[in-house]
Amino acid sequence: MFTQDHSAGRRLAGAAAILAVGGFALSGCFGGAPVVEPSSDAAGFDDLESATVYIKGQGTFIDPGTLDDAEGAWIGSGFLVSEDGLVMTNNHVVTGAGTLNVYIGGDQGQETRATVLGASECLDLAVIQLEGNGFPFLDWHDGDIKTGLDVYSAGYPLGAAEEFTLTRGIVSKDDFPLDTQWASLDHVIEHDARIRGGNSGGPLVDQDGALVGVNYAGDDSLDYNFAIHRDTAEEALPKLAAGESVDSIGINAKAWVSEDGTMAGVWVSSVDAGGAADAVGIEPGDLVFKLAGVSVGTDGTLADYCQVLRTQGSDGTIDLQVYRPSTDELLDGQINGDELVVTASDVFGGGPTDTGGFTTVTDDSGVLSVSAPAEWAQVDGTGFPDDAGNQWLGVSAAPNLQAFWETYEAAGLQLMGVEGAGTSAEDMLATVSQGFDGACSPVETGAPYDDGLYAGVYSEWECGTSTSAIVVSTLDSGGNNVVLILQLLSDYDKQEALPEILATFQANF
């Protein structure tokens, strides 16, 4: 299973290393298309940091298989391709963002706002415009990209603007097609210049600092790292900069199949305001069943969806069938044509939450909340005092709470928070982790965690034959301790529940 390397940030920014549990880990007005020609003024390798940008987005998304929207922050990377502030990044880093803030690194160190000019869900590419001029920028690699070429991944994988990171490797596979849940590309590069969460949209460059590709996906467990090929990115740049639709209807899309396999499609996590999807009436949380009469997303990838767009053209009139879980209705319409209308009601009797979805659980005070698998139906929202006299809030959810609390062989979660305790995330992790020490085998200890809203450390253990236990100890912006304890058993827990829980836990002190 592929997942993005960013940071859907809170869409998986700080959680990327943890996601190795689940397998592949994933992150003005213009009259015409700008032409970016190679220039002697382009930044070289020594100026790579100055031409690489850190992107922080905020917005509201509805995650696959859920009914509730979740507001949050996430991170990604990008790179300048012109001196007048054009930046290329990934679609999944910017589409659906209510606000974008971009930090320019190196000697240029400054923060600026950005405007999205164009984006493509199938190519997972986007172009944004920064305010200002005279920026350092990168040129494209000249010549063939061959297996064995020395390459470097640049970006901000740790979630902090000052944490510019550069890793080195070689191209291990130079040009091949790859379909994932959130993209369908004919030209992809595999390399071993390690990327992590937050590297989404960052540049893959040669030893001269010239662009080889755009990083967009990875697998920490197998050390696979993938970049969108230079040729694809370079061809798309002027079209996206001019606001043209390129294999896109303007959504943040992800192929989704319910746990029991009874429902499948392309999930709409967010919608680009003013785009074709918005115009026809598609809403966040919709599931696109059919495009031009073709069932899409059934294989867990965007392959069929993108093939339709490439055949019909993004500007063509395309028949559309959508399921809306929030109202349990089926709707029909046309991209660039007739608006969606309801054609059937009471379709599934409840939607994705009945087929392996999620539900929001809260503590008794309503301060803590997190999206938990619907089958973790036993919930306890009571708090407790600690030895220092601090009153903690807490909410637990599991299929069997007693088994979760008493053993290491049962799935479940516990979210805890305390206001004003003043304990460091590291010290709190050590305290909470005592129960796992000796009973389980450590996999990761005290690794950094930062998802854009909560920052701290986490540890992971293997318990028994199948349980992965994780403790995430963080501080919020007010310095309050927020701790998450997880025990994960099934593949569904590790591949679907884990990213959902990490993307939605919050404490509103």
C-alpha positions as CSV (number, residue, x, y, z in Angstrom):
1,M,0.0,0.0,0.0
2,F,1.3,3.4,-1.0
3,T,0.8,6.5,1.1
4,Q,2.1,10.0,0.5
5,D,5.4,11.0,2.1
6,H,4.2,14.4,3.4
7,S,2.7,15.5,5.4
8,A,-1.3,15.2,4.7
9,G,0.3,17.1,8.8
10,R,-1.6,17.0,10.4
11,R,-2.1,15.1,7.2
12,L,0.9,13.0,8.3
13,A,3.7,15.4,8.5
14,G,5.2,14.3,11.9
15,A,3.6,10.9,11.5
16,A,5.5,9.8,8.5
17,A,8.1,7.7,10.3
18,I,5.4,6.0,12.4
19,L,3.6,5.2,9.2
20,A,6.2,2.7,8.3
21,V,4.0,0.4,10.4
22,G,1.5,0.5,7.6
23,G,3.9,0.1,4.6
24,F,4.4,2.8,2.0
25,A,4.7,6.3,3.5
26,L,4.0,9.2,2.2
27,S,4.6,15.0,1.1
28,G,-2.1,37.0,-9.1
29,C,-3.2,37.2,-12.6
30,F,-1.3,36.0,-15.6
31,G,-2.2,36.7,-19.2
32,G,-0.3,33.6,-20.5
33,A,1.9,30.8,-19.5
34,P,5.4,31.9,-18.3
35,V,8.3,30.5,-20.2
36,V,11.2,29.4,-17.9
37,E,14.3,29.1,-19.9
38,P,17.6,27.7,-18.5
39,S,19.7,30.6,-17.2
40,S,23.2,31.3,-16.0
41,D,21.5,33.0,-13.1
42,A,20.0,29.8,-11.8
43,A,21.0,28.6,-8.4
44,G,23.8,26.0,-8.2
45,F,24.2,23.2,-5.7
46,D,25.7,25.5,-3.1
47,D,22.5,27.6,-3.3
48,L,20.1,24.7,-3.2
49,E,18.7,25.6,0.2
50,S,17.9,29.1,-0.9
51,A,15.8,27.8,-3.8
52,T,14.0,25.1,-1.8
53,V,10.9,26.2,0.2
54,Y,9.0,25.0,3.2
55,I,5.2,25.0,2.8
56,K,2.7,25.0,5.6
57,G,-1.0,24.7,4.8
58,Q,-4.2,24.9,6.8
59,G,-7.6,23.8,5.8
60,T,-10.5,21.5,6.4
61,F,-10.6,17.9,5.0
62,I,-12.8,14.9,5.2
63,D,-10.6,11.9,5.3
64,P,-11.5,8.7,3.4
65,G,-14.1,6.6,5.1
66,T,-15.3,9.3,7.5
67,L,-18.2,11.6,7.8
68,D,-16.8,14.4,9.9
69,D,-14.6,17.2,8.6
70,A,-11.3,17.9,10.4
71,E,-9.5,21.2,10.4
72,G,-5.7,21.0,10.7
73,A,-2.3,22.0,9.5
74,W,0.2,20.1,7.4
75,I,3.6,20.6,5.8
76,G,5.4,19.9,2.6
77,S,8.3,21.2,0.4
78,G,8.7,22.9,-2.9
79,F,11.2,24.6,-5.1
80,L,11.5,27.9,-7.0
81,V,11.6,27.6,-10.8
82,S,11.7,31.3,-11.8
83,E,13.1,34.5,-10.3
84,D,9.7,36.0,-10.2
85,G,8.5,33.5,-7.6
86,L,7.0,30.5,-9.3
87,V,7.2,27.4,-7.1
88,M,6.5,23.8,-8.0
89,T,5.3,21.3,-5.4
90,N,2.7,18.4,-5.1
91,N,-1.0,18.7,-5.6
92,H,-1.6,16.9,-2.3
93,V,0.4,19.6,-0.5
94,V,-1.7,22.6,-1.6
95,T,-5.2,21.6,-3.0
96,G,-7.9,22.3,-0.4
97,A,-5.7,24.6,1.7
98,G,-7.5,27.6,3.1
99,T,-4.2,29.3,3.7
100,L,-0.6,28.7,2.6
101,N,2.5,30.1,4.2
102,V,5.9,29.6,2.5
103,Y,9.3,29.9,4.1
104,I,12.2,30.5,1.8
105,G,15.4,29.0,3.2
106,G,19.1,29.8,3.2
107,D,20.3,33.4,3.0
108,Q,16.9,34.4,1.6
109,G,15.3,33.4,4.9
110,Q,11.8,34.9,5.0
111,E,8.2,33.9,5.2
112,T,5.7,34.9,2.5
113,R,2.2,34.0,1.4
114,A,1.4,32.2,-1.8
115,T,-1.4,31.8,-4.3
116,V,-2.2,28.5,-6.0
117,L,-2.1,28.9,-9.8
118,G,-2.8,25.4,-11.0
119,A,-2.8,21.8,-9.8
120,S,-3.2,18.3,-11.1
121,E,-4.4,15.4,-9.0
122,C,-3.3,12.8,-11.6
123,L,0.2,14.2,-11.9
124,D,0.3,15.2,-8.2
125,L,1.9,18.5,-9.3
126,A,1.0,22.1,-8.5
127,V,2.4,25.5,-9.2
128,I,2.1,28.4,-6.7
129,Q,3.0,32.1,-6.9
130,L,5.0,33.8,-4.2
131,E,4.9,37.5,-3.5
132,G,8.1,39.3,-4.6
133,N,10.9,39.0,-7.2
134,G,14.6,38.3,-7.6
135,F,14.4,34.8,-6.1
136,P,17.1,32.1,-6.6
137,F,15.7,29.3,-8.7
138,L,16.6,25.9,-10.1
139,D,17.1,24.8,-13.7
140,W,16.3,21.4,-15.2
141,H,18.9,18.6,-15.5
142,D,20.3,18.6,-19.0
143,G,20.5,15.2,-20.8
144,D,19.2,11.7,-20.1
145,I,18.4,10.6,-16.6
146,K,20.0,7.2,-16.3
147,T,20.2,4.5,-13.7
148,G,23.3,5.2,-11.5
149,L,23.0,9.0,-11.7
150,D,24.1,10.7,-8.4
151,V,21.1,12.5,-6.9
152,Y,20.1,14.5,-3.8
153,S,16.8,15.0,-2.1
154,A,16.2,18.4,-0.6
155,G,13.4,19.6,1.6
156,Y,12.0,20.0,5.1
157,P,11.0,16.6,6.4
158,L,11.0,17.3,10.1
159,G,8.3,19.9,10.0
160,A,10.3,23.0,11.0
161,A,11.3,25.7,8.6
162,E,14.9,25.7,9.9
163,E,15.3,22.0,9.4
164,F,16.5,21.9,5.8
165,T,17.7,18.4,5.0
166,L,19.7,16.9,2.2
167,T,20.2,13.2,1.5
168,R,22.3,11.5,-1.2
169,G,21.7,8.5,-3.4
170,I,21.6,7.3,-6.9
171,V,18.8,6.7,-9.5
172,S,18.0,3.0,-9.1
173,K,15.3,2.8,-11.7
174,D,15.2,5.6,-14.3
175,D,11.8,5.7,-16.0
176,F,8.7,3.6,-15.3
177,P,4.9,4.0,-14.8
178,L,3.4,3.9,-11.3
179,D,-0.2,4.1,-10.0
180,T,-0.9,5.0,-6.4
181,Q,-3.9,5.9,-4.4
182,W,-3.4,9.6,-5.1
183,A,-1.6,9.8,-8.5
184,S,-1.2,8.0,-11.9
185,L,2.1,8.7,-13.6
186,D,3.7,7.3,-16.8
187,H,7.1,8.5,-15.8
188,V,8.5,8.0,-12.3
189,I,12.1,7.7,-11.0
190,E,13.0,5.4,-8.1
191,H,16.1,6.4,-6.1
192,D,17.7,5.9,-2.7
193,A,18.2,9.5,-1.6
194,R,16.0,9.0,1.5
195,I,12.8,11.0,1.7
196,R,10.5,11.3,4.7
197,G,7.3,13.0,5.7
198,G,7.5,16.7,4.7
199,N,9.7,16.0,1.6
200,S,6.6,16.0,-0.6
201,G,7.0,18.4,-3.4
202,G,10.7,18.9,-2.8
203,P,13.3,18.7,-5.5
204,L,15.4,15.7,-6.5
205,V,18.6,17.3,-8.1
206,D,21.9,16.2,-9.6
207,Q,25.4,17.2,-8.3
208,D,25.1,20.6,-10.0
209,G,21.7,21.3,-8.3
210,A,19.7,20.8,-11.5
211,L,16.3,19.3,-11.3
212,V,15.9,15.6,-11.9
213,G,12.4,15.2,-10.5
214,V,9.8,16.1,-7.8
215,N,9.7,13.8,-4.8
216,Y,6.2,12.6,-3.9
217,A,6.2,9.1,-2.3
218,G,8.3,6.7,-0.3
219,D,8.4,3.5,1.7
220,D,10.5,3.8,4.9
221,S,10.4,0.1,5.6
222,L,11.9,-0.9,2.2
223,D,13.8,2.4,1.6
224,Y,12.0,3.0,-1.7
225,N,11.8,6.7,-2.7
226,F,9.9,8.0,-5.7
227,A,10.1,11.2,-7.7
228,I,7.9,12.5,-10.6
229,H,10.2,12.5,-13.7
230,R,11.7,15.8,-14.9
231,D,10.1,15.4,-18.3
232,T,6.6,15.2,-16.7
233,A,7.2,18.2,-14.4
234,E,8.8,20.4,-17.0
235,E,6.0,19.8,-19.5
236,A,3.3,20.5,-17.0
237,L,4.9,23.7,-15.5
238,P,3.8,26.3,-18.0
239,K,0.3,24.9,-18.2
240,L,-0.2,24.8,-14.5
241,A,1.3,28.3,-14.1
242,A,-1.2,29.6,-16.6
243,G,-4.1,28.0,-14.6
244,E,-4.9,25.3,-17.1
245,S,-6.4,22.0,-16.0
246,V,-4.0,19.2,-16.6
247,D,-5.5,15.7,-15.9
248,S,-7.6,17.3,-13.2
249,I,-11.1,18.3,-12.1
250,G,-9.8,20.2,-9.1
251,I,-9.9,17.9,-6.1
252,N,-7.6,16.4,-3.5
253,A,-8.3,12.8,-4.5
254,K,-7.6,9.4,-3.1
255,A,-8.7,6.0,-4.3
256,W,-10.6,4.3,-1.5
257,V,-11.9,0.7,-1.0
258,S,-14.0,-0.1,2.1
259,E,-12.5,-2.7,4.5
260,D,-15.1,-5.3,3.5
261,G,-14.7,-4.5,-0.2
262,T,-18.3,-3.6,-0.8
263,M,-17.7,0.1,-1.7
264,A,-15.0,1.7,-3.8
265,G,-14.3,4.9,-5.7
266,V,-12.3,8.1,-5.6
267,W,-12.6,9.9,-2.3
268,V,-12.8,13.7,-2.4
269,S,-11.0,15.0,0.6
270,S,-11.2,18.6,-0.4
271,V,-12.3,20.7,-3.4
272,D,-10.5,23.5,-5.3
273,A,-12.8,26.5,-5.0
274,G,-13.9,27.6,-8.5
275,G,-12.7,24.4,-10.2
276,A,-14.7,22.0,-12.4
277,A,-15.6,19.8,-9.4
278,D,-16.8,22.8,-7.4
279,A,-18.9,24.0,-10.3
280,V,-20.7,20.7,-10.8
281,G,-21.5,20.5,-7.0
282,I,-18.9,17.9,-5.8
283,E,-18.3,18.4,-2.0
284,P,-15.6,17.2,0.3
285,G,-16.5,13.7,1.6
286,D,-18.1,12.6,-1.7
287,L,-17.1,9.4,-3.4
288,V,-16.8,9.4,-7.2
289,F,-18.1,6.1,-8.4
290,K,-18.1,6.5,-12.1
291,L,-16.5,8.9,-14.6
292,A,-17.7,8.6,-18.3
293,G,-19.5,5.4,-17.3
294,V,-16.2,3.8,-16.0
295,S,-16.0,2.6,-12.5
296,V,-13.0,4.2,-10.8
297,G,-10.8,3.5,-7.8
298,T,-11.8,-0.2,-7.6
299,D,-8.2,-1.3,-7.7
300,G,-7.2,1.1,-5.0
301,T,-5.4,3.5,-7.4
302,L,-6.3,6.5,-9.6
303,A,-5.4,4.6,-12.8
304,D,-8.9,4.4,-14.3
305,Y,-9.9,7.8,-13.1
306,C,-6.9,9.4,-14.7
307,Q,-7.2,7.4,-17.9
308,V,-10.7,8.8,-18.3
309,L,-9.5,12.4,-17.9
310,R,-6.6,11.8,-20.3
311,T,-9.0,10.3,-22.9
312,Q,-11.9,12.8,-22.5
313,G,-9.7,15.9,-21.7
314,S,-10.1,17.9,-18.5
315,D,-12.1,20.5,-20.4
316,G,-14.5,17.9,-21.9
317,T,-18.0,17.2,-20.8
318,I,-17.8,14.0,-18.7
319,D,-20.7,12.0,-17.2
320,L,-20.2,11.7,-13.5
321,Q,-21.8,9.5,-10.7
322,V,-21.1,10.4,-7.1
323,Y,-22.1,8.8,-3.8
324,R,-22.6,11.2,-0.9
325,P,-22.1,9.4,2.5
326,S,-23.3,12.3,4.6
327,T,-26.8,12.0,3.1
328,D,-26.6,8.4,1.8
329,E,-27.5,9.6,-1.7
330,L,-26.5,8.8,-5.3
331,L,-26.0,11.8,-7.6
332,D,-25.5,12.2,-11.3
333,G,-24.2,15.1,-13.3
334,Q,-21.5,16.1,-15.8
335,I,-18.0,17.7,-15.3
336,N,-18.2,20.9,-17.4
337,G,-21.9,20.3,-17.9
338,D,-25.0,19.6,-15.9
339,E,-24.8,20.1,-12.1
340,L,-25.2,17.1,-9.8
341,V,-28.8,16.0,-8.9
342,V,-29.9,13.3,-6.5
343,T,-31.0,10.1,-8.4
344,A,-31.3,7.7,-5.5
345,S,-31.6,7.9,-1.7
346,D,-31.0,5.4,1.2
347,V,-28.4,3.8,-1.0
348,F,-26.2,2.0,1.6
349,G,-28.1,2.6,4.8
350,G,-25.4,4.7,6.4
351,G,-22.4,4.8,4.1
352,P,-18.7,4.2,4.8
353,T,-19.1,4.3,8.6
354,D,-21.0,1.0,8.2
355,T,-18.2,-0.5,6.2
356,G,-15.0,0.1,8.1
357,G,-15.3,3.8,8.7
358,F,-14.5,6.1,11.6
359,T,-16.4,8.0,14.3
360,T,-15.3,10.9,16.5
361,V,-14.9,10.1,20.2
362,T,-14.5,12.8,22.9
363,D,-13.7,12.9,26.6
364,D,-16.5,13.8,29.1
365,S,-15.4,17.5,29.1
366,G,-15.4,17.8,25.3
367,V,-11.8,19.0,25.3
368,L,-10.2,15.9,23.8
369,S,-11.3,14.4,20.5
370,V,-10.0,11.9,18.0
371,S,-11.4,9.9,15.0
372,A,-11.4,6.2,15.9
373,P,-12.5,3.1,13.9
374,A,-16.2,2.6,14.1
375,E,-15.7,-0.9,15.4
376,W,-13.8,0.4,18.5
377,A,-17.3,1.0,19.9
378,Q,-16.5,0.8,23.6
379,V,-15.6,4.3,24.8
380,D,-14.6,5.8,28.1
381,G,-14.2,9.5,28.5
382,T,-13.3,9.9,32.2
383,G,-10.2,11.7,33.4
384,F,-7.8,10.8,36.3
385,P,-5.3,12.5,38.7
386,D,-1.6,11.9,38.5
387,D,0.9,11.5,41.4
388,A,1.7,15.2,41.3
389,G,-1.9,16.2,41.7
390,N,-2.6,17.3,38.1
391,Q,-6.0,16.4,36.7
392,W,-5.7,14.7,33.4
393,L,-8.4,14.5,30.8
394,G,-8.7,11.2,28.9
395,V,-10.7,9.3,26.3
396,S,-10.2,5.6,25.4
397,A,-11.8,3.6,22.6
398,A,-11.4,-0.1,21.7
399,P,-13.4,-3.1,20.6
400,N,-12.9,-4.4,24.2
401,L,-11.7,-1.7,26.6
402,Q,-10.9,-4.1,29.4
403,A,-8.6,-6.2,27.2
404,F,-7.0,-3.0,25.8
405,W,-6.3,-1.7,29.3
406,E,-5.0,-5.0,30.7
407,T,-3.1,-6.7,27.9
408,Y,-0.8,-6.0,25.0
409,E,-2.7,-8.2,22.6
410,A,-5.8,-6.0,22.1
411,A,-6.4,-3.0,19.8
412,G,-7.4,0.4,21.1
413,L,-6.4,4.0,21.8
414,Q,-6.1,6.3,24.7
415,L,-5.8,10.1,24.3
416,M,-4.7,12.1,27.4
417,G,-4.2,15.7,28.0
418,V,-3.3,18.0,31.0
419,E,-3.3,21.8,31.1
420,G,-0.3,23.6,32.5
421,A,1.6,20.6,33.9
422,G,4.9,22.0,32.4
423,T,6.5,18.5,31.8
424,S,8.7,18.1,28.7
425,A,7.5,15.8,26.0
426,E,10.6,13.7,26.5
427,D,10.0,13.3,30.2
428,M,6.4,12.5,29.7
429,L,7.2,9.9,27.1
430,A,9.6,8.2,29.5
431,T,6.9,8.1,32.2
432,V,4.1,6.8,30.0
433,S,6.4,4.2,28.3
434,Q,7.3,2.4,31.5
435,G,4.4,0.0,31.1
436,F,5.8,-1.2,27.7
437,D,9.5,-1.5,28.8
438,G,10.3,-5.1,29.4
439,A,6.9,-6.4,28.2
440,C,7.5,-5.4,24.6
441,S,10.5,-5.1,22.2
442,P,11.5,-1.5,21.2
443,V,11.4,-0.6,17.5
444,E,11.9,3.1,17.8
445,T,12.7,5.1,21.0
446,G,12.3,8.9,21.4
447,A,12.1,9.8,17.7
448,P,11.0,13.3,16.8
449,Y,7.3,14.0,16.1
450,D,5.9,17.2,14.6
451,D,2.6,17.4,12.7
452,G,2.2,21.1,12.4
453,L,0.0,21.4,15.5
454,Y,1.6,19.1,18.1
455,A,5.4,18.6,18.5
456,G,7.3,16.2,20.6
457,V,8.6,12.6,20.5
458,Y,7.3,9.1,20.0
459,S,8.3,5.5,20.7
460,E,7.2,2.2,19.1
461,W,7.2,-1.4,20.3
462,E,6.4,-4.9,19.1
463,C,4.3,-6.8,21.6
464,G,3.6,-10.5,21.3
465,T,3.1,-11.8,17.8
466,S,1.1,-9.1,16.1
467,T,0.7,-5.9,18.2
468,S,2.4,-2.7,17.3
469,A,2.3,-0.3,20.3
470,I,2.9,3.4,19.9
471,V,3.2,6.3,22.4
472,V,3.2,9.8,21.0
473,S,4.1,12.5,23.6
474,T,3.6,16.1,22.5
475,L,3.1,19.7,23.6
476,D,0.5,22.0,22.0
477,S,1.2,25.6,21.2
478,G,0.3,26.5,24.8
479,G,2.8,24.1,26.3
480,N,0.1,21.7,27.5
481,N,0.9,17.9,27.5
482,V,-1.0,15.8,25.0
483,V,-0.3,12.1,24.9
484,L,-1.6,9.4,22.6
485,I,-1.3,5.6,23.3
486,L,-2.1,3.2,20.5
487,Q,-2.2,-0.6,20.2
488,L,-2.6,-1.8,16.6
489,L,-3.3,-5.4,15.5
490,S,-4.7,-5.9,12.0
491,D,-3.5,-4.6,8.7
492,Y,-6.5,-2.3,8.7
493,D,-5.4,-0.8,12.1
494,K,-1.9,-0.2,10.8
495,Q,-2.7,1.0,7.3
496,E,-6.0,2.9,7.7
497,A,-6.7,3.6,11.4
498,L,-3.2,4.8,12.2
499,P,-3.0,7.7,9.8
500,E,-6.6,8.7,10.6
501,I,-5.9,8.8,14.3
502,L,-2.7,10.7,13.9
503,A,-4.4,13.2,11.6
504,T,-7.3,14.0,13.9
505,F,-6.3,13.8,17.6
506,Q,-6.6,17.2,19.3
507,A,-7.0,18.9,22.6
508,N,-8.8,22.2,22.7
509,F,-7.8,23.6,26.1
